[in-house]
């Protein structure tokens, strides 16, 4: 009887190991199949190749579909609502195709259509990086979710006057609303207009504090001695001159020089141009709201709208004014 009990114990252990193996290996394999395109491969997604510069001298050629999965995974939290991920997929596809079809080669990466630098093109990560980011437990679920966002919007792009738009987007407007492209970049773009956006979660609307030593700020701004007054440590040394209609800094006086808010943000690495500033005791304190340039689609705002039941197409036409969605085919490109 003792031997029989021992055998039953081993059988139970073996069965448990089998189930665990299925959960860790078999189930993820089944889930990832959900990413496969059904039917014949789409010419739009499968046959369009993207040359992507990962680093100088390192260019990867991959199908548009695979590129878009990497962009959505890199640019938006995979935990976001499916409709927000779909909106991101359409914006990413439009951005990529505009650069493949309409624009001249970029001098920063002449051998590639796009790069993986989010400050220049769109961020992109490989599946191995996704595994690191999401972990072994969540990888397959999130990967499948991102794939579905790309698959379910297959071929969809944003157009204005029947031309692919430049669908710029940013992380968070901080609840203040988006900006008009003219106020940020000095160029009027009919579909990049200011819209109200209070959909960011409360924690994204809280200010973030950044402090700089006065000497460090002067160095980063490249100010000469003549541009730094004797009263450099007082509140008059740096002050906002003009704000946009959305309340962000348009121009700012630093010493005796005037800068665009975007110039100051880039030089100091500030999260946004939505800031207040104080100077005290040789230290400059910025309190910023939001994250990014605030033009186009607000990603956290898109998530907020999706949570309210707004579908991806309505999210997109809310942030990009006067645009429409259409199916792109290689023949019409």
C-alpha positions, -999 to +999 in steps of 0.1 A: +000+000+000+028+024+007+043+018-027+009+024-044+005+057-025+039+067-035+031+060-072-001+080-069+019+109-055+044+108-084+015+107-108-001+138-092+033+156-093+038+147-129+003+159-138+009+192-120+042+196-138+024+190-171-002+216-164+024+241-153+044+235-185+012+241-206+006+274-188+042+286-192+048+273-227+018+260-245-008+286-235+015+316-246+021+298-279-016+296-285-022+332-275+004+346-298-013+329-327-041+354-322-017+379-338-016+361-371-033+378-400-063+357-411-067+348-448-042+360-474-014+383-462-024+419-468-003+438-493-007+469-472+008+455-441+029+425-452+044+436-486+053+472-476+088+472-461+102+497-437+139+505-434+144+514-398+176+528-383+183+514-349+216+531-345+241+548-369+251+521-394+225+496-381+195+496-404+168+469-401+144+461-429+110+447-417+073+445-429+051+475-420+030+453-398+059+442-377+072+478-375+038+490-362+036+464-335+070+476-322+059+513-324+026+508-305+044+487-279+071+514-274+049+546-277+019+536-255+015+515-224+001+481-234-021+482-203-042+509-221-077+503-234-079+485-267-095+515-284-066+538-273-041+512-287-061+512-320-059+550-322-021+548-316-018+521-343-036+543-369-015+573-360+017+553-362+007+538-396-001+572-410+032+587-397+052+559-412+035+559-446+038+596-449+075+593-445+078+564-468+057+579-496+057+617-494+089+629-479+125+631-491+152+610-474+161+624-440+196+637-436+199+622-401+193+587-414+197+588-452+198+550-455+165+545-437+129+557-439+126+561-401+146+558-370+137+544-335+144+576-317+112+591-303+126+626-303+131+624-341+107+598-355+087+572-336+100+550-308+102+513-316+112+482-296+118+446-306+100+415-292+130+408-270+127+443-255+090+438-250+098+406-230+121+426-207+096+455-204+065+434-196+080+403-180+075+366-189+040+365-172+025+395-191+044+393-224+021+371-244-010+388-233+003+423-240+019+413-272-014+397-284-032+429-274-009+452-293-010+429-323-048+430-323-047+468-323-026+468-355-046+439-371-080+454-364-071+487-379-053+471-409-046+496-437-064+525-420-048+559-422-057+595-415-061+620-443-069+657-447-080+669-482-072+634-493-035+636-482-018+617-454-016+639-424+014+644-401-002+628-370+020+641-342+011+630-307+024+634-271+021+617-238+000+640-217-014+675-220-018+676-182-055+683-185-050+718-200-059+708-235-038+705-266-020+732-285-023+749-319+007+739-341+012+776-349+018+785-313+044+757-308+062+755-341+052+787-358+034+769-387-003+767-393-016+732-398-054+730-403-059+697-385-035+704-356-056+729-337-062+733-300-089+711-284-101+708-249-088+677-231-096+670-194-093+632-198-058+627-184-059+609-150-056+631-119-020+621-113-010+632-148-024+667-141-002+672-110+028+695-114+063+680-114+092+700-098+126+703-114+155+724-099+186+737-115+216+756-101+217+791-117+252+785-130+241+753-147+211+770-163+233+798-176+257+772-191+229+751-207+214+782-223+247+792-237+245+827-222+275+850-224+285+873-195+269+903-212+235+884-212+237+877-174+228+908-154+242+915-119+208+906-105+210+871-119+198+855-086+166+875-084+131+867-098+136+892-127+164+870-142+140+846-157+103+854-164+076+843-188+069+870-214+041+854-234+018+824-231-002+805-257-039+804-258-036+771-241-016+786-212+018+772-221+050+793-223+054+808-258+084+831-250+105+835-219+132+861-209+164+846-195+188+873-186+186+898-214+178+872-241+143+860-252+138+823-260+109+803-273+094+781-247+103+751-268+139+762-269+141+764-231+123+731-227+148+713-250+179+730-234+169+720-199+151+688-206+118+700-191+088+677-194+067+704-212+064+741-218+035+742-193+055+756-164+059+782-138+094+793-127+109+808-095+144+820-087+157+819-052+192+815-035+210+807-067+185+780-077+158+780-104+127+759-098+103+749-126+070+733-120+057+716-151+024+699-160+019+673-188+046+656-208+054+665-245+048+692-270+010+691-265+002+691-302-021+665-318-033+634-299-028+633-262-021+596-254-033+597-218-063+617-230-070+590-256-069+564-228-094+585-208-118+588-238-115+550-244-124+543-208-155+564-214-165+542-243-153+564-272-141+542-301-107+548-317-120+565-349-138+591-328-108+596-306-087+603-337-112+627-353-114+645-320-077+653-317-070+658-354-096+682-366-113+678-400-096+645-409-111+613-420-100+577-419-095+557-451-080+524-462-046+528-478-036+505-506-002+504-523-018+511-557-033+544-544+000+554-526 
